[in-house]
Amino acid sequence: MKLAVKKGDIVQVIAGAQKGTRGAVLALDRSKLRVKVQGVRVETHFDKQEGILKSEGYIDYSNVKLVEAVAREKKKSSGKSKTARKSS
């Protein structure tokens, strides 16, 4: 399935507790249709060595909308073009 958002795009949360929040897409889980958005669904975890760790959790793909797409470069062809065949 092709998703409308890609890593680095700016999206806005349209449903849930953090409705209206904007952030960049950090990661995609294509198999479960979930996205990780910067600053949304921040989870805390305590580690004895590291202390308190904060990280974003995944939210459902249907709860975000694309606001701004990151400009991407198109792939260039390898330079080998198909030559036209001459008809005799």
Stockholm file with secondary structure:
# STOCKHOLM 1.0

chainA/1-88         MKLAVKKGDIVQVIAGAQKGTRGAVLALDRSKLRVKVQGVRVETHFDKQEGILKSEGYIDYSNVKLVEAVAREKKKSSGKSKTARKSS
#=GR chainA/1-88 SS CCCSCCTTCEEEECSSTTTTCEEEEEEEETTTTEEEETTSSEEEEEETTTEEEEEECEEEGGGEEEEECCCCCCCCCCSCCCCCCCCC
#=GC SS_cons        CCCSCCTTCEEEECSSTTTTCEEEEEEEETTTTEEEETTSSEEEEEETTTEEEEEECEEEGGGEEEEECCCCCCCCCCSCCCCCCCCC
//
